[in-house]
Amino acid sequence: MLNVSPIHRPYETLPGLNDPSIPALAPLPTGETEDTRRIVERFGDAILAAGQHRGQQMVYVTADRLVELAQFLKTDPQLAYEALIDVTAVDRLKLPIPQGEERFHTVYQFRSYRRKQHLMVICPVPGDDENAAVPSLTAVYQGANWPEREVYDLMGIRFTGHPDLRRILMPEHWPYHPLRKDIPLGGEEVPFTLTWEDPEFETLGKQVLPAESIKPHVPPGMHRENMIINLGPHHPSTHGVLRLVVELDGETVVNVDPDLGYLHSGFEKTGENKRYKDFVYYTDRMDYLSSMSNNLGYVLAVEKLLGLEIPERAQVIRVIMAELQRIASHLFWLGTHVLDVSGTGMSLLMYATRERERILDLFEMVCGARLTLSYIRIGGVWKDLPPAFIEHLRDFLRVMPGYIDDYEAMLTESPIWQERLEGIGVLSREDVIDMGLTGPMLRGSGVDWDLRRDMPYSGYENYDFKVPVFNEGDSYSRYLVRMEEMRQSLRIIEQALNNLPDGLYRTDDRKVTPPPRAELDISMEALIHHFKLMTEGFRVPPGMVYHGIEASKGELGFYIYSDGSAVPYRLHVRGPSFNNLFAISKMCKGEMLSDVITNIGTIDIVLGEVDR
């Protein structure tokens, strides 16, 4: 059970602590680590439970000491959790929790880059259903801002001390908090009551917001003595349905407020009502330029809960697909980014699209699809590689480095390209860490971090590759990072091909993956396994995990809370586009209006994943 130190009392009322017949509905850590021991020694009775769960460091803390704990994690030199990666929450309404237990838990993911450590902190939320509140961590980590707004919007938990606690994905006057368990998946009344006479429409669709009518609608921190314009919501800079409210003094940007949610699709609510095996197909639709990466991030989290071993051949195939997907995503970023800011954009867009089409051809060979792939499955991959795949992939590896050389010859020393990117959207090393940014946004500001190398998964520890890092923190540095990343992805794929083992392409655990079609004709046991998987799915042991991967845009993480059934009780997606877009205001302030477009492109967002 719980390993309790002399000054550490257990969270005695947690379900499952004293009754082994009840699943661990609030998963309890066991044992201890150096980090959790230090935290317990410092905070004593405020730490309700601490230790490891599913190989992850985990701490439960009371709400009154949450901010103090966050400050300690960040500033203590022996801990040095510099970044807050994610914030989410769990509504335990449908769990058999004892009377008097808190309905909500907030969940925080902390990261130490220097020490290569990860810590999950859980905080029971005091207050009744309508007044549930915990202190905000925005004064400690800037990166708490948007994730806390998302939790407030979708779960209804207030964060006291938050500087701007507005809805972020749902309309301002939406009457529900849709991720609460008492809000049904479908069938509820949808409160679309806006008409063209509603004041909301006075500002939408107009380039310049009229000063006499914007007072109720102007975002916080903006002033009517300056010009306030709408950028969007109709596909600004080709990157999706994003609206930016921009405050200008002449052509100088004073403030930027992103208006999100135009593509909000309720992926998390859907995921909590689909069997584990069936949600794979939904992950394709988030970052629709990175389907393979989305599949991989999700299945790794489920496999971590299952404790499932994946065959070596399947792992190598996954690495090949993830790196091809990284190149394909970067190619699309490159073509659209150049089109945004440079006169040579149309030519390079055609070239980058040509090479991306070759990757989509490879994807089509393995799964029959080009965009929404669903190829990586729980337990392995859908099908083995067809015989022609390796030959075509080797040909792509042969020609692609030369194409990257061509792109760089067109851009890297181009005066126009340099003028539009150098010194634009500058973020310091301290900025990107404190804001919880990841991926090229992090490495372009001098932070040498890559999950593939520093917290390896899927066998990445077996590959030799370089993590490109540049220190200037501007749009040009982020361009250089992504160009070198494509070269390194080619290097990883070549190593994977040269060492592709024989063997299974998915686990032979019949409780998780269907048996081969040929077995169904000769084995009643195989037929039963197939029938039960297709009709009931598989059950996942109770517990909670967070797993992140290094996707093309940054850290894509999945937090899953299992109650022991075949459906996730809580499923949360930590999307890199969403978290990275938080930086747009800081990047644009003091720059020109034209630089806003450059900054949108350099972040590399997909709105399907921002809005989820």
N, C-alpha and C positions, 0 to 999 in steps of 0.2 A: 504494500500500500504506500502511503506517503512517508517519505523519509524526513522526519522532523528534527530540526536542530534544537538545542536547549532554549533558544530565544524565539523559536518559530512555531507558532500554533497553526494547525491545519485549518483549512476552510471546512469546518465541521458540518455545515449544512449542505454542502455540495451533494446533489443526487448521486447515488452510487458509491458514496464513501463508506457507508455502513451497511448497505444492503446489496449484496452481490447479485441479486436477481434483477436489479434495476440497472440498465445500461449507464455507462458513465456519461450522462447527458451534459455535464460540465466536465470535460475531460481533465483528469487529474495527472499532473506530472509526478514522476517518481525519481528517486535518487537525487543527485545534485551535481552541479558543475562549479568550476571556480567562479564564474560570473554570478550564478544564482546564489551561491554561498555568500559572496560579497554583498549582494543586494539584501539578503535576509539579515546579515549582521548589521547593515546600516539602517534598515527600516523596521525590523522587529515585527510586532503584531500587525502592522499595516500590510505585511505580505501574507496573504491568505493561503497561498500554496506556491511552491517553486520547485523546479527540477527539470526533468526532460520528459517529453512525450513524443513518441514516434521519431525519436532522434533529434527533436528540436528543443531548444531552451525555451522555457515557458515560465511566466510569473503572473500570479493573480495579485492585484493590489487594490486597496480601498480607494474610493474616489477622492477623498480628502487629501491623499498623499500622491495622487497621480502626477501633478505638475512637478512636485519636488523630485519624484522618481525620475521623470524625464530629464530634468536638469542634471541630476546625478549621473544618469546614463551618458549624457552628452559631455559633461565636463570632467568626470573622474578619469584620470590618465590611465588607470588600469582597465577601464571599460571602453571608453572612447567610442560610444555609439553615435557617430557624427550625424547620421541621417535617419530621418523617419520616412520609411518607404511607403507605408500604406496605413490607412485607418478604415475600419469597417465596423459592423455591429451585428449581433445575433439577437433576434426576437425569440425568446424561449416559450412563448405563449402555448404552443402545441406540445410542449414536453411536460411530462408528469413531475414538475418541480414542486417541492413542498410549499405550503402556504407561507407567505412572508418573504419568500425568495424574490430577488430582483428579476423582473421580467426581461430586461435588456442587459447585454454585456457589450461593451465596446472592445475592439480588438486592434492592437497596434503592432506593426512590424518595424523593428529597429535594425539598423545595419551598421557594423563597424568595418569600414574599408581597410583601415590600417591593420586590424587584427583578423580580418576575414571571418567575422562572427555575425550570427543572426539571433535576434531575441524577439519572442512574441510576448506581448504584455496584454493581459485581459483585465478589464475593470468592470465589476458589477455596477450598474447605473442606479443610483437612488432616485426615489420619486415614483409617483403613480404613473399610469399610462399616458396621461396628458401633460405631466410635468417632469418627465424623466430628463435628467440633466447631469452632465459631468463637466469639469473644467476644460477649457480649450487649451491645446498645446501650441497655439500659434505664436505665443510669446517666446517659446523655446525653439520651435522648428517652423520656419515659414511654410514648409511643405505640408503642414497640417491643414492649411486654409481650405483648399478645394475638397479634399477628402472629407473633412468635417462638414462642409456644406452639403456634400452628397449624402452623408449619413443623416443629417437633419432633414433633407428633402425627402429621402426615400424611406426613412425609418422613424422620423419624428423625434429624435433625441436632440435636445438643445445642448449647445456647448457654451457655457458661460464664459464671458470674456472674449469671445470671437469678434473680430473687428467688422465682419460683414456677413452675418448669418442670414443669407437669402437663399431661396430655392436656386438650384443650379441646373437641373435637368427638366423638371416639371414646370408647367405654367405657374405664374406667381400666385394665382388664386385657386389652385387645384385643391379640392377639399380633403384628399386622402394622402396618406404616406404609403405608397403602394407596396413596399417590401414588408410591411407588417403582416403578421400571419392571419390577422382577422380580415384582411382585404383579399377577396377571392381572385383567382387567376383570370377569370372572365365572367361576364354576366352582370358585373356591377354597372350602375348608371354612369355613363361617361359625361362629365359636365361641360360639354361644348356648348356654351350659351353665348359666345361672342357673336355680335353682329357688326355690320360695317359702321354702325353708330357708336360702337364702344370706343372709349378714349384710347385703348391700346393701339388701334389702327391709325391714330394720328401720327405715330412715329414710324410704324413699319412701312417699308416700301418707299420712304422719302429719303433723298440723299442728305438734305440738310434738315435737321430737326427744328421746327418753328419754336422760337424762344418763348412765345407767350403761352404755349401749351405743354411744354416738356417738364414743367416743375414736378409733377407727380411721377414722371417716368424717367427722369435723368438718373443715371447710375450714381451711387454714392461717390463723393469725392470730385465730381465734375461741376463746373461752374458755368452759368448761363452767359456770362460776359464773353466767353470764348465761343467759337463755332463748334458745334457738335454734329457730326455726320454719321450716317449709317454706312458701313462697309459690309455689304451683304444684306439679307441672308442668302442671296442667290449665288452660290458658287464663286465667292471671291477667290481669284487666283487659282481656280480650277481644283481646289483641294477639298471641296465638299460644302455642305449646307451649314456654313458658319456665319454668324452675324457679329461684327465688331462695332461697338459704339466708340467713336474716336473723337476726342476733344483736341481741337487745334488752336494754336496761336499763330496765325498766318499759315505757314506750311509746316511748322514745328509741332510735333506730337506732344501734348501735355499729359494725356491719359488715354488708356485703352481699356475697355471693359468687354470681354467676350460674353456673348449670349448663346448658350448651348442648348441642346435638347431637341433640335428640330428633327433629328433622326433617332430619338430615344425609342428603343425597341423592346425594352424589358427583358434582356437576355438573362439577368440573374433570377428574376421571378419565374421565367420559363424553366431555367435550369433546376429550380427547386420543385418543379412539378414534372420532371422527366427522369426516367431511369438513367443511371450513370452512363450506360452504353449508348443511350440515344442522344445525349447532349453533344457528342462529338460533332454531329452534323451542324449544330447551331454555331459552334466556334468559328466555322468558316466565314460566317457573315459579319463578324466584328471588324477586324482589320482585314478587309477583303482582298488586300494585296499580299497577305501573309498567312494564307490558309494553313500551310504545313506547320508553321510555327505555332499558330493557335491550337491546332490539334495536339502538338507535342506538349505544350505547356499544360493543357488540361489533363491529358492521359497520365503524365508524370505525377500529378497531384493525386489522382485516383489510385495509381499503382503504389504510391507511397502509403496510402491508407491501407491498401490490401497487403502490403509487404510482398509484392509480386516481383519475381525475378524475370527479366526479359532476356530472351536468347541473344547471343552475341551478334549473330547475323542481322537480326531485327534492329539492334542498336546502331550498327554501322549504316544500315539503310536509312534509319531516321536521321543520322548526322548528314548523310548525303542530301536528303530532301530538305533539311533545315537550312543548309548552306546554299543550296540552289535557290531556296525561297528568299534568303537574305540578298543574294545577287539580284534576283528578279525585282524585289522591292526597291533596292537601291537604284536600279536602272530606271524604274518608273519615277522615283524621286528626282533623279538627275535630269531626265527629259523634261519634266514639268517645271522644275526649279529653273533650269536654263531658259525655258520658254517664258517664265515670269519676268526675268531680269535682264536678259541679254538679247542682242539683235541676231545672234546665231542660233536662237532657240529652236526654230522649226527644223533645221537640219539635224541637230543633235537629238531632238525628240524622235525623229525617224530612225536614226541609227540605234538609239537605246531601245526603242520599241522592237526593232528587228532582232536584237540579241535576246530581249525578254521573250519574244515569241518562240525562240528556240528552246528556252527553258520550259515554257508552257507546253511545247511539243513533247518534251521529256515527261512532264507530269501526265500528259494525256496517255502516254504509253503505259504508265504504271497503274492508272486508275480510271481512265476514260473521261476525265474532266480537266478543265484548264484553270478554273478560278476557285470554285468551291469544291474542294478536293476530298475531304474526309478520308484521307488515305491512312494516316497514322491512327491506329485504334488501340484501345486498352488491351495490353498484352503483346503488342507488336505492330505489324502493319497489315493492311487488308489483303494484299496479294504479294507474292514474290516478284522480283524484278524479271521482266520478260527478257529473252535472250538478246534482242537487238538493242536493249537499253544501254548496256555498258559500251558497246561500240559507238553509239551516237553521243554518249556522254564524253567519251575520250576525245572525240572529234571537237566537241564544244570546248573542252579544256585546252585543246591545242590552239584554237583560234581566238579564244576570249582575251588572253593577255594582250594581244595585239590591238584588239578593239579598245581596251582600256587605255592603251598608249595613245590611240587616236583621239579619244575623248580629252585626255590631258593635254595633247598638243593643241587642241582647239580652245581650251579653257584656261589652263593653269597659269600661263604667262600672258593671257589676254588682258590688255589694259582696261577694257570695259568690265570684264568679269571681276578683276581685282578692285576696280573702283566701286562696284556695286556691293562687294562682299567684305572687303577688308575694313576692319573697325566698325562693322555694322552688327548690331545685336550682341554687344559684348556682355559676357557673363563671367564673373571671376570664379576661381576655384571654390571660394567660400560660398558664393551665391548658389552654384549648382548643387553643392552638397546640402546646404540648408533648405533649399527648395525641394529636395527629393527628386531631382532630375536624374535620368539614367540614359544609357546608350551613348550615341555620338554627342549628345548634349553634355554629357559628363566628361567624356574623353577629349572633347574639343576644348575643354577648360582645364586640362592638365591633371585630371583624376585617372590614374592608371588602374582601371577596374573593368573586369569582364567576367560575368558569371561562368562562362564556359571554362575559363582558366582558374578562377579564384574559388568557385564553389561548383566544381564540375559535375555534370550529369551526362547520361547516355554515353559514357566512355570518352568524353572530351579530354580527360587527363592523358589519353594515349596519343594525342595529336600534337605535333609541333607547329605552332603558329605564333605570329606576333600580334600583340594588341597595340594598334596605332594610337598614339596620344600626342596632342598638340596643345600648347600652353596659352595661345593668344585669346581663346574664348570667344572669337568672333565667327561670323558666318563662313568666312574663308577657311578657318580651321576645321569647322564641321564638314565642309566640303572635302578637305584633304583626308579627314578620318574615314569618311564613307568610301572614297576612292580606294584607299589602301585596304579597307575591310573587304572589298570585292576581290582584290588580289589574294588576301589571306584565305578567303572562303574557297577560292580555286585550289589553293595549296592544301587545305583540309580535305576537300573532295578527292583530290588525287591520292592522298595518303589512304583515304577510306577505300577507294577502288583497288589500290594495290594490296590492301590487307583485308579484302572482303572475305569473310570465312564462309564455309559451307554450313549447313544446318538449318534449323527451324527459322521461319520468318515471323512466327508468333508463338506464344507459349502454348504448351500442350495441356495446360490446366483446363479441363473441360468444364470446370465451374465458372470460368471467366470468358473463354472464347469458344465459339462453336466448333464441333469436330469437322474434319474434312467431309466434303459432300460424298465421297466414295464410301465412307464408313456408315452412312445412314442406311444403305441397302443391306448391310451385313451385320450390323450391331444394334440390338435393341437398346443397350445402354447409351450408345451414341445418339440414338433417336430421342431418348428421354432427355439427355443433356440439351440437345438442340431445342426441343420443345419448351423446356423450362426457361432457357435463356431468352428465347424469342417472346415468350408470354409473360415471364416474371422478372427477367433480368437476373442480376446477382446481388447479394447483400454485401454491404461493406461494413466491417467492424466499426463500432462507435469510436469516435475520436475527432480530432481536428488537425489539419495540416495547412501549411502555406508552402507553395513551391513556385519559384521564379525561374525563368529561362532568359537567356540573352537573345531576344528577338531583334529584328532589324531596326526597330525604332527605340529600343531600350528594354527595360525589364518588364516582361509580361508575367504576372503572377496570378495564381489561383489559390484562393482560400476556400477550403471545403470543411464543413462541419457535418459529420455523419452521426445519425441516431441509430445506426444499425440496420436500416432498411435498404431497399434497392434504389432509393431516391435521395439525393442530397437534401439534408435539412436546411442547410445554408450554403449557397454558392456565390462567391464574390470574385469579380475579375479586377485585378489591378492593371489597368491599361496604360502603357507608356505614353500614348498620344495624349490622353487625358491629363496625366500628371505633368508632362512636358509643356503642354499648352499654357499651364499656369504662368509660365515665365514670359508670355508675350507682352504683358504690360510693362514689366521692367526693361525688357529688351528694346521697346519702342520709345520710351519716354526720352524726350530731348532730341530725337532723330526726325527725319523728314517723313512726310506722308508716304512717299514712294518706298521708303525703307520698311514700312509695315508689311508690304507684299514680300519683300526679301525675307523678313523674319518668319512669316508664315511658312515659307518654303523651307527655310533652314531647320525648323523644328521637325518637319516631315510628319504631318498628321494625317490620319484617316478618320473622318468624322463618324463612321460607323462604330469605331472603337472608342472614340471620345464619348459619344452619347450612349453607346451600348443599350 
